[in-house]
Amino acid sequence: MSVSPMLVRLAAEKATGALLRDHGTLYLVDGRVVHAESPAAPGMDVLLTAGGRLPREGWDEAVDRAGAHRAVGRFLVDSGRLRDGELEICHLGAVFDAAFFALSPTSGPTRFRYGVGHWFGTVRPVSAEAVERETLRRRELLDAVWPYASVDTAPVVPRPAVPGQGPGARRRALLAAADGVRTPADLARLLGRPAFHTLLDVRRLAAAGLVETPSDPAPVPSFTPFSPVPPVADPDIALLRRLRDALEAHL
């Protein structure tokens, strides 16, 4: 199963350029993925600066001095701001993160612009096969944890924990930032974390009953003078889903 037949074809052609899709862009050199970006995923700047590894002025200087040469990554290492291993790990994580969203199902057009490169530069090319394989693995993992994708794009709010139910420090920080306004993508940018891992944490918290999406306003019940209809409270949909899953697991 291929998530993008065009990506497979471009890899076979050893094409160089930018693959543009509704939810992001993949950059290829000789058919291998060298960079990816998506509005749904924090970029390298956020991962490095919001994550506390690099001061913002250090990032801005690297872009100003090396962006035109498509060598920002190399500049960060040569100037001593990052070690080679740090850059490679962070960049690979950012590529797989953005590619996951860029390759999400879409009904929009997919285009390829030959010869287009990215200003960050090449760090470690990844095969298209590896990107597709990892994208499919992540989709399956999300569905296995909590198969309701509504929490992926909606604001989330914490729910009270039951006695003895305590998330780890990583998820406590996420819960503290979840305010009913921020979506998982917003939380990822605020915390300087990859968007996929934030989605995974949100789904795990949802499965544990520790977050929910704010309820839509209940519809106003209509009444007639001859057949009054009493208002009925909306059920807790997330709770019903958890109960159903628990029952199915024991059948």
N, C-alpha and C positions, 0 to 999 in steps of 0.2 A: 504493500500500500504506500503510495507516494503522497506527501502533503502538497507538493508542487511539481507537477510534470515539467513545467518550464525550467525550474531549477535543475532538475535531473538532466534535461537536454543541454542546458548551458554548461553544466559540469562536463558533459561528454564532449562538447565543442571546445572546452578549455577557454571559455569566453572571459573577457575582462570588461567590467562595467557595473552598472547599478540595476538591480531587480526591484522594481517599484510595485508595491501592493497597497491595498487600502490601509493596512495597519502597520506599515513600516517598510524599510528598505534594507536589502542585503547587498553588500559590495563584494564583487568577485574579482580575483586576479588569477588568470589561467585556469578558470573553472573552480577555484577553491574560494571559500568564504573568508574574507579578511576583516570584515567589519559588519555590524548590523545596528540599526537604530529603529526605535518605535516610540510614538507618543505615549504608549502605555508603560514603557520601561525607563527607569532613570539612566541617563548617559554616564559615561566615564567621569565627567566633571562632578556629578552628584555623588556617585559611589566613592570617589576619592575625597571630596571636600566635606560633604555632609557626614560621611563616615569618619572624618577626623584624621585621615591619613595625610592630607595635603592641604595647606592653606589656600584659600581662594586666589590670593595674589600670585602664588606659585603656578596655579593652573592657568591663570590669565596670561602670565608672562610666556608660558610654553606655547599657548595658542598664538599669541602675537608674534613670537620670534620664529616659530617653526610651522605654523599652520599653512602658510603659502607654499611650503616645501613638502607638505604631506608627511611631516616627520615629528609630530607632537609627542608621540610615544617615545621615540628615540631621544628627543630632547629631555624628557623627564628623567631618563636613565643617565644620559651623558652629563646632565647638570647636577646629578647626585640627589635628586628629589625622590627617586624610587630606585629600588634594585631591580635587576632584570627579572627575577622570579616573581616579585610583587606585581610588576607590570603585566607579565604574562598571565598570571592567575586572575588578576582583576579583569583584564581584557577578555580572556576566554569566558569568564562568567558573564560579562556584559554582552558578548556576542550571542551566547546561547540564550540569555534572557530576552534580548530584543528579538532574536530570530523566532522564539516561541510565539510571540505576539504577531510579528510580521507574517508568519506562515499560518495564522489562524484562518479558519474557513471564511471565505468571502465570495460575494457574488459580483464584486466589482472587477474592473479590468486589471490584468497584470502586464506590465510593460518592462522592457529592458533597454537601457541606454548604454550603448557600447562606448567603452573608453572612459567612462566617468569613474573617478576615484574619490576617496574620502580624505579629508584633511588630517585625520589622526595618523594615517599611515599604517603600514603592515607590521603586525607583531608576530603572530603565529597563525598561518593559514590553516583552515579546517576544511575537511572534505565535505561536500554537499551531503554525502551519505550519512556522515556523522551528525550533521545538523538536523537532517530529517529524522534520523533514528532517535536523537535526544528529544526532539519536539514531540514525537509520538509517545515516548516514554513518559514525558511530563504530563501529557493529556491523560494518559491512563492513570497516573499517580493521583492527579487531582480528582478524577472520578471515583477512584477507589477510596479516597479519604472522605469525600462528601460530594455526592453526585448532583448537587443543585447549584448551577452556575450563577444564580441570581446574586450571590454574595460577592462575586468577582468584580462587579461594576457599581454596585450600590453602596451608599454610605453604610457603615456598620456601627453598632453601639454595643457596649458590653452588657452582659446579663449577670446577675448575681451568681456567684459560685456556691455550690453546696458544700457543707462541711467536709473537710478533707480533700477538696478538689482545688489544687493549686498549680497553675501553669509555671513554667520555668521563667527565668529572668528575661529571656528574649521575647517571649509572648506577653509577659507583664508589661514590657515597654510598649508593645503594640496596643495592648488593651488601654493603657494610659493615654495613648494618642487618639484612640477611636472615640469620636465625639458625636457620631450621628450625622456629621457633615462630610468628613473625609472618606473617600473611597479607598480601597486597597492600593490603588495607584498613588493616591495622595500620600498615604501612609508610607509607602516605599520611598518616595522622594523626601519626605520629612525625616525619616530615620536613616536615609542613605543606604538602603538595602535593595537587592535585586527584587524586581516586581514579582517574578514567579515564586520566589521563596516567601514573599509576603502573602501572596495568594494562598500558598500551601498552609501557612500558619493560620490564616483566616478560616480556611476550610476546616482545619483541625479544631480550631476554637468553636466553629459552628457545630461540628459533630459532637463536641463535648458540651454543647449548650451554653457556651460562654460568650457568644456574640450572636446578634441577629441583625437583620435589616429593619430600619424603621417601618412600622406598619403604615400602609396607605390609609388615608381617612376613610372611615366606615361610610358606606352609602347611606343617605337619609332614607329611612323606610317610608314607603308611600302608604297612605291610609285612605280608605273610602268610608263614608258614613254608614255603609251597610255591612262591611266586612273588615273591622279593625284588625291590623296586623301588629302584634307587639314587637318591639325591636329585639334583635338577637345579637348578642356579643359575638364578634369575630373570633374564631378559634385561634389558638396559638399554633400556626402552621408548622413552625420549626419543631415544636414539641411533638406534634402529631407525627411528623416525619421520623423523628428519633425513635418514638415508640414503635412505629411500623417497622423500622429497620431492626430494632432490637428483637421484635417478635419473629421477623423473618429469619434472623440469625439463629434462633433456637428451634426452628421448625425442622 
